[in-house]
Amino acid sequence: MNSKKTILFIVIAFFSGVLLFRWSGVLKSFHVESTSNEPNLKHGSRFLGSSLRKPERLDFVYFKFSDSLDAGGMTIVKRLIAIPGDTLECKNGYYYINGNNIDEGIDLRFQYEMTTESFNANVLGKVDNPEAYPRYNSETIIVFLDDSFVKNLPVKLERYSSSIRGNLSKEVFSNHIDWTVNNFGPVVLPEEKYFFSGDNRDNSYDSRWRGFVDEDNISGTLILQF
């Protein structure tokens, strides 16, 4: 077999293997269509996932929620925060597992309230495609910013605090009327239940709203960006 045929054979074998793995569900490609995992999974980027790798805390995992909101069983990608038996708490949007801040060292995104003047001076032109929304009948703007950007600003910004409770998961929040979307717990995860969240904490429809995810509904782990 000459070198050209050898190369052709290798290329065909490689792509055949990739297709076989994809058809079998072992490999799956993803196109990120939302900003819910920004800044770490960029909107429009592509990733490859595998069902062969067992998910660990802080992995980005693809799964289906256990509720009935997605009639077609839409596949979701979020960060795995807590596993069965973990004691989960959320303090000001940061997660603690068994008393330890699991978000330490991760660049997260939160929403802030700024005056139009401050936004123009400190954000406009310095952030690519900022998620910014003027508040109705107000001089202020709600803007979603990364921790890494905020800590280097010359001004101190105020987080936009949300006391939202409506439509939060009863499975997670139970009857605790003082718990909010960014401040809740402790709650112990039941057997075969997992808690997922997006890195864009104030713009992610995740386990805080939709509840724990059954182990059987977890499909695989993201392994490669391309």
C-alpha positions as YAML, in Angstrom:
chain: A
units: angstrom
residues:
- id: 1
  name: MET
  ca: [0.00, 0.00, 0.00]
- id: 2
  name: ASN
  ca: [1.56, 3.33, -1.05]
- id: 3
  name: SER
  ca: [1.69, 6.38, 1.21]
- id: 4
  name: LYS
  ca: [-1.28, 8.15, -0.43]
- id: 5
  name: LYS
  ca: [-3.52, 5.14, 0.04]
- id: 6
  name: THR
  ca: [-2.32, 4.77, 3.62]
- id: 7
  name: ILE
  ca: [-3.17, 8.39, 4.41]
- id: 8
  name: LEU
  ca: [-6.57, 8.04, 2.73]
- id: 9
  name: PHE
  ca: [-7.28, 4.88, 4.70]
- id: 10
  name: ILE
  ca: [-6.36, 6.59, 7.98]
- id: 11
  name: VAL
  ca: [-8.55, 9.60, 7.21]
- id: 12
  name: ILE
  ca: [-11.53, 7.42, 6.26]
- id: 13
  name: ALA
  ca: [-11.05, 5.24, 9.35]
- id: 14
  name: PHE
  ca: [-10.84, 8.31, 11.59]
- id: 15
  name: PHE
  ca: [-14.01, 9.94, 10.32]
- id: 16
  name: SER
  ca: [-15.83, 6.61, 10.26]
- id: 17
  name: GLY
  ca: [-14.90, 6.15, 13.90]
- id: 18
  name: VAL
  ca: [-16.10, 9.64, 14.79]
- id: 19
  name: LEU
  ca: [-19.42, 9.05, 13.02]
- id: 20
  name: LEU
  ca: [-19.85, 5.70, 14.72]
- id: 21
  name: PHE
  ca: [-19.23, 7.22, 18.13]
- id: 22
  name: ARG
  ca: [-21.69, 10.03, 17.41]
- id: 23
  name: TRP
  ca: [-24.41, 7.68, 16.18]
- id: 24
  name: SER
  ca: [-23.96, 5.50, 19.26]
- id: 25
  name: GLY
  ca: [-24.22, 8.51, 21.59]
- id: 26
  name: VAL
  ca: [-20.67, 8.09, 22.91]
- id: 27
  name: LEU
  ca: [-19.72, 11.44, 21.33]
- id: 28
  name: LYS
  ca: [-21.99, 14.44, 20.91]
- id: 29
  name: SER
  ca: [-21.27, 17.90, 19.52]
- id: 30
  name: PHE
  ca: [-22.83, 21.07, 20.92]
- id: 31
  name: HIS
  ca: [-23.39, 24.56, 19.60]
- id: 32
  name: VAL
  ca: [-23.82, 27.01, 22.48]
- id: 33
  name: GLU
  ca: [-27.01, 28.93, 21.74]
- id: 34
  name: SER
  ca: [-27.42, 31.00, 24.91]
- id: 35
  name: THR
  ca: [-25.39, 33.14, 27.31]
- id: 36
  name: SER
  ca: [-26.43, 31.17, 30.41]
- id: 37
  name: ASN
  ca: [-22.95, 29.67, 30.85]
- id: 38
  name: GLU
  ca: [-20.99, 32.82, 30.02]
- id: 39
  name: PRO
  ca: [-18.24, 33.75, 30.44]
- id: 40
  name: ASN
  ca: [-16.84, 30.21, 30.32]
- id: 41
  name: LEU
  ca: [-18.96, 28.71, 27.54]
- id: 42
  name: LYS
  ca: [-19.14, 31.47, 24.98]
- id: 43
  name: HIS
  ca: [-22.30, 32.03, 22.98]
- id: 44
  name: GLY
  ca: [-21.78, 30.58, 19.51]
- id: 45
  name: SER
  ca: [-18.88, 28.30, 20.45]
- id: 46
  name: ARG
  ca: [-18.80, 24.56, 19.76]
- id: 47
  name: PHE
  ca: [-17.95, 21.70, 22.10]
- id: 48
  name: LEU
  ca: [-17.61, 17.94, 22.03]
- id: 49
  name: GLY
  ca: [-19.04, 15.79, 24.81]
- id: 50
  name: SER
  ca: [-18.66, 12.13, 25.76]
- id: 51
  name: SER
  ca: [-20.84, 9.69, 27.65]
- id: 52
  name: LEU
  ca: [-17.73, 7.70, 28.61]
- id: 53
  name: ARG
  ca: [-16.47, 10.28, 31.09]
- id: 54
  name: LYS
  ca: [-18.20, 10.25, 34.47]
- id: 55
  name: PRO
  ca: [-19.18, 13.79, 35.51]
- id: 56
  name: GLU
  ca: [-17.48, 15.36, 38.52]
- id: 57
  name: ARG
  ca: [-18.32, 18.54, 40.41]
- id: 58
  name: LEU
  ca: [-17.71, 21.68, 38.33]
- id: 59
  name: ASP
  ca: [-17.72, 19.77, 35.03]
- id: 60
  name: PHE
  ca: [-19.97, 21.07, 32.27]
- id: 61
  name: VAL
  ca: [-22.46, 18.26, 31.76]
- id: 62
  name: TYR
  ca: [-25.26, 17.62, 29.28]
- id: 63
  name: PHE
  ca: [-28.53, 16.19, 30.56]
- id: 64
  name: LYS
  ca: [-32.30, 16.45, 30.51]
- id: 65
  name: PHE
  ca: [-34.28, 18.01, 33.33]
- id: 66
  name: SER
  ca: [-36.59, 15.72, 35.25]
- id: 67
  name: ASP
  ca: [-39.59, 18.07, 35.00]
- id: 68
  name: SER
  ca: [-42.09, 18.21, 32.15]
- id: 69
  name: LEU
  ca: [-41.36, 21.70, 30.79]
- id: 70
  name: ASP
  ca: [-39.53, 20.37, 27.75]
- id: 71
  name: ALA
  ca: [-42.04, 18.17, 25.99]
- id: 72
  name: GLY
  ca: [-39.37, 16.94, 23.59]
- id: 73
  name: GLY
  ca: [-36.80, 16.31, 26.28]
- id: 74
  name: MET
  ca: [-34.39, 19.09, 25.32]
- id: 75
  name: THR
  ca: [-30.73, 18.44, 26.13]
- id: 76
  name: ILE
  ca: [-29.30, 21.09, 28.48]
- id: 77
  name: VAL
  ca: [-25.67, 22.00, 29.27]
- id: 78
  name: LYS
  ca: [-24.88, 23.39, 32.74]
- id: 79
  name: ARG
  ca: [-22.14, 23.17, 35.34]
- id: 80
  name: LEU
  ca: [-22.47, 20.35, 37.87]
- id: 81
  name: ILE
  ca: [-22.52, 21.92, 41.34]
- id: 82
  name: ALA
  ca: [-23.68, 19.27, 43.80]
- id: 83
  name: ILE
  ca: [-23.97, 15.48, 43.85]
- id: 84
  name: PRO
  ca: [-25.99, 13.07, 46.02]
- id: 85
  name: GLY
  ca: [-25.28, 13.51, 49.73]
- id: 86
  name: ASP
  ca: [-23.79, 17.01, 49.37]
- id: 87
  name: THR
  ca: [-24.93, 19.83, 51.63]
- id: 88
  name: LEU
  ca: [-25.60, 22.77, 49.32]
- id: 89
  name: GLU
  ca: [-25.81, 26.45, 50.23]
- id: 90
  name: CYS
  ca: [-25.96, 29.56, 48.08]
- id: 91
  name: LYS
  ca: [-24.69, 32.87, 49.48]
- id: 92
  name: ASN
  ca: [-25.11, 35.97, 47.34]
- id: 93
  name: GLY
  ca: [-25.04, 33.79, 44.21]
- id: 94
  name: TYR
  ca: [-21.94, 31.77, 45.15]
- id: 95
  name: TYR
  ca: [-22.28, 28.06, 45.91]
- id: 96
  name: TYR
  ca: [-20.92, 26.29, 48.97]
- id: 97
  name: ILE
  ca: [-20.64, 22.51, 49.15]
- id: 98
  name: ASN
  ca: [-20.21, 20.95, 52.58]
- id: 99
  name: GLY
  ca: [-19.17, 24.38, 53.88]
- id: 100
  name: ASN
  ca: [-16.59, 25.11, 51.15]
- id: 101
  name: ASN
  ca: [-16.90, 27.77, 48.45]
- id: 102
  name: ILE
  ca: [-16.92, 25.64, 45.31]
- id: 103
  name: ASP
  ca: [-16.96, 28.73, 43.05]
- id: 104
  name: GLU
  ca: [-13.61, 30.03, 44.24]
- id: 105
  name: GLY
  ca: [-11.35, 30.66, 41.26]
- id: 106
  name: ILE
  ca: [-14.18, 30.50, 38.67]
- id: 107
  name: ASP
  ca: [-14.95, 33.61, 36.65]
- id: 108
  name: LEU
  ca: [-18.71, 34.09, 37.01]
- id: 109
  name: ARG
  ca: [-21.17, 36.63, 35.68]
- id: 110
  name: PHE
  ca: [-23.72, 38.61, 37.72]
- id: 111
  name: GLN
  ca: [-26.06, 41.51, 37.12]
- id: 112
  name: TYR
  ca: [-25.33, 45.01, 38.37]
- id: 113
  name: GLU
  ca: [-27.31, 48.22, 38.56]
- id: 114
  name: MET
  ca: [-25.52, 51.29, 37.21]
- id: 115
  name: THR
  ca: [-26.35, 54.84, 36.30]
- id: 116
  name: THR
  ca: [-26.25, 55.60, 32.59]
- id: 117
  name: GLU
  ca: [-23.30, 57.90, 33.21]
- id: 118
  name: SER
  ca: [-21.31, 55.20, 35.02]
- id: 119
  name: PHE
  ca: [-22.16, 52.63, 32.34]
- id: 120
  name: ASN
  ca: [-20.95, 54.92, 29.56]
- id: 121
  name: ALA
  ca: [-17.72, 55.71, 31.42]
- id: 122
  name: ASN
  ca: [-16.80, 52.26, 32.68]
- id: 123
  name: VAL
  ca: [-18.46, 49.61, 30.50]
- id: 124
  name: LEU
  ca: [-19.42, 50.93, 27.08]
- id: 125
  name: GLY
  ca: [-16.73, 50.04, 24.56]
- id: 126
  name: LYS
  ca: [-14.80, 47.95, 27.08]
- id: 127
  name: VAL
  ca: [-17.00, 44.85, 27.01]
- id: 128
  name: ASP
  ca: [-17.85, 42.97, 23.82]
- id: 129
  name: ASN
  ca: [-21.63, 42.86, 23.29]
- id: 130
  name: PRO
  ca: [-22.57, 43.65, 26.90]
- id: 131
  name: GLU
  ca: [-25.92, 42.37, 28.14]
- id: 132
  name: ALA
  ca: [-27.37, 45.73, 29.18]
- id: 133
  name: TYR
  ca: [-31.00, 46.65, 29.74]
- id: 134
  name: PRO
  ca: [-32.29, 50.12, 30.72]
- id: 135
  name: ARG
  ca: [-34.74, 49.97, 33.62]
- id: 136
  name: TYR
  ca: [-38.21, 51.22, 32.84]
- id: 137
  name: ASN
  ca: [-38.90, 54.72, 34.12]
- id: 138
  name: SER
  ca: [-35.46, 54.94, 35.71]
- id: 139
  name: GLU
  ca: [-32.05, 56.55, 35.23]
- id: 140
  name: THR
  ca: [-30.28, 53.24, 35.81]
- id: 141
  name: ILE
  ca: [-29.20, 50.30, 33.65]
- id: 142
  name: ILE
  ca: [-29.06, 46.59, 34.50]
- id: 143
  name: VAL
  ca: [-25.90, 45.08, 33.05]
- id: 144
  name: PHE
  ca: [-24.41, 41.58, 33.27]
- id: 145
  name: LEU
  ca: [-20.66, 41.65, 33.97]
- id: 146
  name: ASP
  ca: [-17.92, 39.11, 34.65]
- id: 147
  name: ASP
  ca: [-16.18, 38.97, 38.03]
- id: 148
  name: SER
  ca: [-12.80, 39.38, 36.31]
- id: 149
  name: PHE
  ca: [-13.96, 42.65, 34.71]
- id: 150
  name: VAL
  ca: [-15.65, 44.09, 37.79]
- id: 151
  name: LYS
  ca: [-12.70, 43.58, 40.14]
- id: 152
  name: ASN
  ca: [-10.48, 45.75, 37.91]
- id: 153
  name: LEU
  ca: [-12.88, 48.68, 37.64]
- id: 154
  name: PRO
  ca: [-11.90, 51.96, 39.35]
- id: 155
  name: VAL
  ca: [-15.41, 52.23, 40.83]
- id: 156
  name: LYS
  ca: [-17.36, 49.95, 43.14]
- id: 157
  name: LEU
  ca: [-20.48, 48.50, 41.55]
- id: 158
  name: GLU
  ca: [-23.62, 47.38, 43.31]
- id: 159
  name: ARG
  ca: [-25.05, 43.96, 42.52]
- id: 160
  name: TYR
  ca: [-28.66, 44.04, 41.50]
- id: 161
  name: SER
  ca: [-30.25, 42.02, 44.27]
- id: 162
  name: SER
  ca: [-33.18, 39.84, 43.42]
- id: 163
  name: SER
  ca: [-35.65, 38.64, 46.03]
- id: 164
  name: ILE
  ca: [-37.52, 36.49, 43.48]
- id: 165
  name: ARG
  ca: [-39.26, 33.44, 44.90]
- id: 166
  name: GLY
  ca: [-42.03, 32.86, 42.41]
- id: 167
  name: ASN
  ca: [-41.63, 29.75, 40.25]
- id: 168
  name: LEU
  ca: [-38.54, 28.57, 42.13]
- id: 169
  name: SER
  ca: [-38.25, 24.81, 42.49]
- id: 170
  name: LYS
  ca: [-40.35, 23.51, 45.38]
- id: 171
  name: GLU
  ca: [-38.10, 20.45, 45.40]
- id: 172
  name: VAL
  ca: [-35.07, 22.61, 46.23]
- id: 173
  name: PHE
  ca: [-36.62, 25.49, 48.16]
- id: 174
  name: SER
  ca: [-39.35, 23.55, 49.95]
- id: 175
  name: ASN
  ca: [-41.37, 25.84, 52.24]
- id: 176
  name: HIS
  ca: [-38.54, 28.17, 53.27]
- id: 177
  name: ILE
  ca: [-40.17, 31.55, 52.68]
- id: 178
  name: ASP
  ca: [-36.94, 33.43, 53.49]
- id: 179
  name: TRP
  ca: [-34.88, 31.67, 50.81]
- id: 180
  name: THR
  ca: [-34.29, 33.50, 47.51]
- id: 181
  name: VAL
  ca: [-32.74, 32.57, 44.18]
- id: 182
  name: ASN
  ca: [-29.27, 33.76, 45.26]
- id: 183
  name: ASN
  ca: [-29.47, 33.00, 48.97]
- id: 184
  name: PHE
  ca: [-30.70, 29.62, 50.12]
- id: 185
  name: GLY
  ca: [-29.79, 26.46, 51.97]
- id: 186
  name: PRO
  ca: [-28.48, 24.40, 53.49]
- id: 187
  name: VAL
  ca: [-30.19, 21.59, 51.61]
- id: 188
  name: VAL
  ca: [-28.94, 18.00, 51.41]
- id: 189
  name: LEU
  ca: [-29.16, 16.39, 47.98]
- id: 190
  name: PRO
  ca: [-31.17, 13.14, 47.94]
- id: 191
  name: GLU
  ca: [-29.86, 9.89, 46.51]
- id: 192
  name: GLU
  ca: [-29.43, 9.86, 42.72]
- id: 193
  name: LYS
  ca: [-30.17, 13.61, 42.49]
- id: 194
  name: TYR
  ca: [-27.86, 16.29, 41.08]
- id: 195
  name: PHE
  ca: [-27.87, 20.10, 41.14]
- id: 196
  name: PHE
  ca: [-26.81, 22.13, 38.08]
- id: 197
  name: SER
  ca: [-26.32, 25.84, 37.50]
- id: 198
  name: GLY
  ca: [-25.11, 28.21, 34.80]
- id: 199
  name: ASP
  ca: [-22.09, 30.48, 35.29]
- id: 200
  name: ASN
  ca: [-24.18, 33.48, 34.26]
- id: 201
  name: ARG
  ca: [-25.85, 33.24, 37.64]
- id: 202
  name: ASP
  ca: [-28.50, 35.90, 37.17]
- id: 203
  name: ASN
  ca: [-29.42, 34.76, 33.67]
- id: 204
  name: SER
  ca: [-29.59, 30.97, 33.88]
- id: 205
  name: TYR
  ca: [-32.71, 28.83, 34.05]
- id: 206
  name: ASP
  ca: [-31.27, 25.96, 36.06]
- id: 207
  name: SER
  ca: [-31.87, 23.69, 39.07]
- id: 208
  name: ARG
  ca: [-32.91, 26.67, 41.19]
- id: 209
  name: TRP
  ca: [-36.01, 26.88, 39.02]
- id: 210
  name: ARG
  ca: [-36.39, 23.39, 37.63]
- id: 211
  name: GLY
  ca: [-35.25, 21.19, 40.47]
- id: 212
  name: PHE
  ca: [-32.76, 18.39, 40.89]
- id: 213
  name: VAL
  ca: [-31.76, 16.21, 37.94]
- id: 214
  name: ASP
  ca: [-32.17, 12.44, 38.12]
- id: 215
  name: GLU
  ca: [-28.99, 10.43, 37.63]
- id: 216
  name: ASP
  ca: [-30.63, 8.54, 34.76]
- id: 217
  name: ASN
  ca: [-31.13, 11.83, 32.88]
- id: 218
  name: ILE
  ca: [-27.41, 12.65, 32.76]
- id: 219
  name: SER
  ca: [-25.94, 11.85, 29.35]
- id: 220
  name: GLY
  ca: [-22.30, 12.94, 29.37]
- id: 221
  name: THR
  ca: [-19.56, 15.49, 30.00]
- id: 222
  name: LEU
  ca: [-18.06, 18.18, 27.78]
- id: 223
  name: ILE
  ca: [-14.47, 17.28, 26.95]
- id: 224
  name: LEU
  ca: [-13.27, 19.49, 24.10]
- id: 225
  name: GLN
  ca: [-13.83, 22.91, 22.54]
- id: 226
  name: PHE
  ca: [-13.33, 23.21, 18.78]
...
